[in-house]
Amino acid sequence: MDSITIRLTKAEDAERLLAIYEPYVLTTPITFEVVVPTLSDFRNRIRTISGRYPYLTALKNDVIVGYAYASAFKGRAAYDWSVETSIYMDQDYRGHGVGRMLYTALEACLKKQNICNVCACITYPNPASISFHEAFGYGTVAHFHKSGYKFGSWHDMIWMEKFIGEHMDEPHAFVPFSQILENKIEEKSHGKFNVIPQTNYPR
């Protein structure tokens, strides 16, 4: 039986994750990036994001097939409770349910950080991504026209949004993901904690 595992991304995953990302840069407008980042730059991105937000990797039978992460929605402190989510799958594993597993685990981590809003920026049209996010509870909140130029064409973009936390008058403080990991190491050593609940999925 096939097994899907969701875990935290490791430094040594960077090469495989970059190989998954590269076709999106070179052959699609899904990302507006037009030059494939170097392995060093990509590894630094992972390291920088992982200090503040969860960066997760999906493996099928120990082979990496996709990844998802959260990043800052905006840099100012008042935006601390909002994040942008991103997900990229190996082309051969799209539509197999692994993306939903990644997003489920990602939200579980973000809730521990007291995040309230998750937002996705999507090139339009992109029916597959829009349908995926709608099925996961996101709704379209903005549509921008001719926002990016790639492959000789102008492309629209939309923002989709989902609430995963309560918007209290005095919200709980945002907690960097690295701090959660540090605080939970001792708890995990006593058998009390798993940072990503339900990490193994039989297929």
N, C-alpha and C positions, 0 to 999 in steps of 0.2 A: 504494500500500500504506500502510495506517495505521501510524503509529509512536508508541510509548509511550516517553516519556523520564522518568526519575526524577532529580530534582536537589534541591539544597538550597533550602529556602524563602527567598524574598526578602521584604523589608519591603513591597514593592508587591503581593505576593500576598495580603495580609491581607484585603482586601475580598472577593475571590473565595472564599477559604477560609471566611470568615465566612458567605457566602451558601450554601456547601455545608453548614455546620454548623447554620444556623438552623432548617431543617425538623426536625432531630433534637431540638432544644429544644422547638419549638412543637407537634409532632405525635406524638412518640414518648417512651417511657420509657427509651430506649436510653441517654440521658444523664439524670442526675438534676438537671441544671441546669434551672431553670424560667423564667428570664428571659434573653433573648438578650443577650449582652454587647455593649457599644458597640464600634465599630470601633477606637477608641483603646485600650480595655481588651484587645481581642483582639490587636491589634498588640503591645501590651506583653507579653502572654502568650507570643507567639512569640519576642519578643526575649529574655525571661527564660529560657525553656526552651532556646533555641538556644545560650546561653552555656555550657551544661553538657551538653546532650544533642543528638543529631541530630533535626532537624525537616525532613521530606522532603515534596516535592510531586510528584505524577504529572501529566504532561501527555499528552494524546492529540492529535496534530496541532497542537501548541502551545496547546491549550486545557486549563486545569487541570480535572482530573476527580476528584481525591482527594488526601488527604494522610495522613501517619502520623508519629508522633513518640514519643519516650520521655520519661518524667519520673521524678522521684524516687519510689521505692517508699515510703520513710520518710525523714525528715530527718536521722536520726542516722548518724554516720560508719560504724558497723558494717554499715549497709545499703548501703554504696556499691556493692557488686557486684550489687545487684538494682535493676531498674527496672520501672515500669509502662508498658505499651505501649498506644497508642491509634491508631485508624484510622477515618477518615470518608471515604465515597465519595459523589460525586454520585449521586442516586437512579437516574439513567439508565445508570450505568456499573457498578452492582453486579453481581457474578457474571460479569464479563468477564475475570477473571484479573489485573486491575490491582492489586488488593489484595495478591495474592501477590507481585507484583513489588516493591511498596512494602515489604512485610515482609522480603523477601529483602535488599533494600538496607539497610533499617534494621538488621537483624542484622549485616550486614557492618560497618557503622559501630560498632555496640555492641561487637563483638568487638575492635576496635581500642582501645576504652576499657577492656578487660579485664573487661567485664560477664560474669557467670556465669548469672544468673537473669533471665528475662523473664516478667512477670506481666501478666495481663489481667483487669480487673474488668468483669463482664458482667451486665447485667440479665437475670433469669431469669423466664420462658423467653425465649430468643432463639435459635431453632434455627439460623438462618443464620450468626450470629456464632459460635456454639458449634461448628458443623460446620467453619467456616473455620479456627478455631484448632486444632481436633483434626487437621485435614488438614495443618496446619503444625507438628504435633508437640507441641502443648500438651495437658495433661491437667488435669482438674478436681481441685482440692485442697481446696476449701472451699465450703460452701453456707450462706448466711445468709438467714434468713427475715424477710419484711416489713421490709426495711431502709430502703426509701424510699417516700415518699407522693407520688404525682403523678397528675393527671387523675382524682382521686377514688378512687384504688385504692392499696393497699399492694403493693409489688413486692419480690420476692426478688432476691438477687444472688449470683453465684458468682465465685470466683477460679480462674483457670486459669494454669498454670505450665509453663515449658520451661527446660531447662538448655542454655546455648549455650557454656559455658566449663567448664574443669576446676576443681573445688573443691580447690585445693592447700592443704597445711598452712600455707604462707606465700604467699598469692596476690600476684600482681603488683598494684601500686597502681592504683587507679582514676585515669583520665586524663580531665579535662574535655574535651568535644568541641571547644571553642574552642582549647584548647592543641594538639590534634591538627591542627586547620586551620592554626594559626600555624606549627607545626613542619614542616608538609608543603608550605607555599607555596614554599619554596626548592627542595624536591625536585621539585615539580610544574614549576617553571620550567626544570628540567633534563630534563623529560620522563620522570620516574621514578614519578609518583604520580597516582592518581585516587582521590579520597576515597570515591566510590561506584562500585565495579566494575560493569562491564556495564550502563551507564546507558541505553542505547538498545535498545529491543526492537521488531523489526518485527512487524506484526500482519497 
